[in-house]
Amino acid sequence: MMNFKPPETKTTSSSSTAEKAFSLISKGWEEVRSSADADLQLIRNRAKELENFLNSVPTITATATTTITPGEIDFVKKLRPKLSEIRRVYSSPDFNWAPKGKLRIDLSGIKNAIVTETENEKLGKWRRERFKDERQFGELSNWEPIRAFRNRLREMEVEIKSPNSSSPVEIFEGIKNSEFMEKVKSSFKSICKEPEESKGVPPLDVPELLAYLVRQSSPFLDQIGIRRDISDKIVESLCSKRRNKLLLRALPEGDSSLIEGDNMNDELELRIASVLQSTGHHYEGGFWSNSTKQNISDGKRHVAIVTTASLPWMTGTAVNPLFRAAYLAKSERQNVTLLVPWLCKSDQELVYPNNLTFSSPEEQELYIRNWLEERVGFKTDFKISFYPGKFSKERRSILPAGDTTQFIPSRDADIAILEEPEHLNWYHHGKRWTDKFNHVVGIVHTNYLEYIKREKNGALQAFLVKHVNNWVTRAHCDKVLRLSAATQDLPRSVVCNVHGVNPKFLKIGEKMAAERQSGQQVFSKGAYFLGKMVWAKGYRELIDLLAKHKSDLVGFNMDVFGNGEDAHEVQTTARTLNLNVNFMKGRDHADDSLHSYKIFINPSISDVLCTATAEALAMGKFVVCADHPSNEFFQAFPNCLTYKTSEDFVEKVKEAMTGEPQPLTPEEQYKLSWEAATQRFIEYSDLDKVLTSEKGSDSRKSRKGIGKSVSMPNLGGMVDGSLAFAQYCLTGNEFVRWCSGATPGTRDYDKQHCEDLNLLPPQVENPIYGW
């Protein structure tokens, strides 16, 4: 069967190709017949020429015997009668040259004349190859798109033969607008799409290399006193001239969103990453790298909260981490463990109020849970564990004994929250926190530098402690949260208040507001202050203000509640100056005897974020406090009256004495609550990203899918690792620990801790020390 095939044309676009192809088909069957007639006429002419050639064979034989072999002459003689027969058949007047539905030409005579008996073997090979191609073509013809196209052609033929069929133009227009043709056009577009011009990424030049070196060296520079902002200015000066140009060359065409920001450090890392991508380089880790972090297999994350104090010691690092654990566990998104220090009986007597002591960790845990559940109003569902701790009289704080990380099982070592990370790691001799845990968050509670400056040689000590705090937080934390800007600027830190108030204080505030609305007098007393009685807690500032303006505050009386190491000295000083201050023993801020006070005065500038101030606001009282970064969070509340000078202090006190505090709005109540504080903590600590990230996902990817330069050796990470290793070596030496102020015997826990906590002796846990 002879098939008509239109001549191939080279197209430049898929749409034009499809339109030309169907315009050719739409010419109709008449054009097809004309083309077939022309082809048959050409065959007829070629047959005549071949016959004339055969008639001239004797002449060729006589004149070219030297070039034509006898076998070739015999071949032509055999072929001649067959061609004469073909010419006689096709020259007959009865032969119809017009093509019919199917045109068949029998070429068996030509085949028999051409193929001799000696070529049977070649014919067999040719037939095998041909049949193989036909089988492959058969498989191709069964392909779904080909079969659908063939069926559509059959339907079109039926429509054309139908007497009620549309014109060929209408038929082909319908085909062109069909869904099948749209798919064909899209396929042509994808095939004929011109390849995108590949753009090479230019290599790094000298200024970029220097900028990257300074950027990666910033941790080391910061340790030797060169601040981070100076390093950033050096990087910006090295890169600013070619800033936009480099990024536009390195990023995809038209993607300029990455250069809209002003963060030169991120842009430099994206530039480094683009060069690394172009080379195919990938850094698999190396020096100081660690691969022992735990994989989460049970589908639920684990959060370990480690703090430096515990109830019944009523201090901020004992109370706030307890509430944090309760509200994190309340969401049931993760398992929570609270790790608190265990003090031996002798230390408990020094720390815990009212001679309260515990004979076992289980007894203290029961006390903690009862106290907490009484205040939050729901059943707490988190684990409480203990680590060995010792009380330091010189530092007036609890220091860990031994490696604190070992008291969190490896199966639960996922996310660590270090309450006071610098305090926990001053003398930490053990595993690096970031090596054992997948994500480590530090929360800074205390302004240690302010306290140290008040001591002998305070300036020198504060300078040393500042760099030690930088050292240990950089080595052990992935993220640091500072409750206020009153603390030192630590590596990887942000400022955010992640503390709330005891729900009991909010209920007291609601009760007082309801009583005031009903016409009752709720504030029958004046001003008071509550806090641990040590000079650094604001007692020095309070006595100085009252002594300076004693004549301006005639008739003003103030009650002070607190216990502490400086209680006798504070009270003696106040009596010597003849101040109208009444000193009373410390008590719970929620005690009924404190509800009727209208004004809470807190002149402290050493606090990071005073919990008592937040509690007083929650109860609906006036708060008079200094205009200081530690009180910035409270300044948004209308009942918070801040002062800048001592004269301003007098004005604010008089304003509070003559005025009435405003009831808290629902928005203000929520802002003070632990629900809001927990939400802020999850957001600012990046815990929301960590908790929702899938196992094995790479969190070190930047926007637009471009990996940052962590794919190459990170000098900052190497510096952090080296700092951790150096600290481990130094804190392992008892002489160095003693010189730096550590309590003797805190490198390891002692025999009493082993008995109380059922621990193996340190010589068994760490046999190297028993040599």
Salt bridges, closest charged atoms under 4 A:
GLU8 OE2 - LYS5 NZ 3.64
GLU30 OE2 - ARG33 NH1 2.96
GLU31 OE2 - LYS27 NZ 3.14
GLU49 OE2 - ARG46 NH1 3.69
GLU51 OE1 - ARG87 NE 2.42
GLU134 OE2 - ARG130 NE 3.32
GLU144 OE1 - ARG147 NH2 2.38
GLU155 OE1 - ARG152 NH1 3.17
GLU157 OE2 - LYS161 NZ 3.29
GLU173 OE2 - LYS176 NZ 3.73
GLU179 OE2 - LYS183 NZ 3.81
ASP205 OD2 - ARG242 NH1 1.81
GLU208 OE2 - ARG271 NE 2.84
ASP222 OD2 - ARG474 NH2 3.03
ASP229 OD1 - ARG227 NE 3.35
ASP232 OD1 - ARG228 NE 3.60
GLU253 OE1 - LYS199 NZ 3.79
ASP262 OD1 - ARG243 NH2 3.78
ASP266 OD1 - LYS708 NZ 3.07
GLU267 OE1 - ARG243 NE 2.82
GLU269 OE2 - ARG215 NH2 3.71
GLU284 OE2 - HIS282 NE2 3.67
ASP298 OD2 - HIS302 NE2 3.35
GLU365 OE2 - ARG369 NE 3.21
GLU373 OE1 - LYS379 NZ 3.86
GLU374 OE1 - ARG375 NH1 3.55
ASP403 OD1 - HIS428 NE2 3.84
ASP412 OD1 - HIS302 ND1 3.35
ASP414 OD2 - ARG301 NE 2.70
GLU419 OE2 - ARG324 NE 2.77
GLU419 OE1 - HIS445 NE2 2.54
GLU420 OE1 - HIS423 ND1 3.19
GLU450 OE2 - ARG454 NH2 3.55
ASP478 OD2 - HIS439 ND1 3.98
ASP489 OD1 - ARG482 NH1 3.47
GLU541 OE2 - ARG454 NH2 3.00
ASP552 OD2 - HIS549 ND1 2.91
GLU565 OE2 - LYS532 NZ 3.82
ASP566 OD1 - ARG396 NH2 3.55
ASP588 OD2 - ARG375 NH2 3.19
ASP592 OD1 - HIS595 NE2 3.91
ASP607 OD1 - LYS537 NZ 3.65
GLU615 OE1 - HIS589 ND1 2.78
ASP627 OD2 - LYS644 NZ 3.95
GLU660 OE1 - ARG516 NH2 3.98
ASP686 OD2 - LYS479 NZ 3.70
ASP720 OD2 - ARG492 NH2 2.26
GLU734 OE2 - ARG747 NE 3.95
ASP748 OD2 - ARG747 NE 3.49
ASP750 OD2 - LYS390 NZ 3.44
ASP750 OD1 - HIS753 ND1 2.95
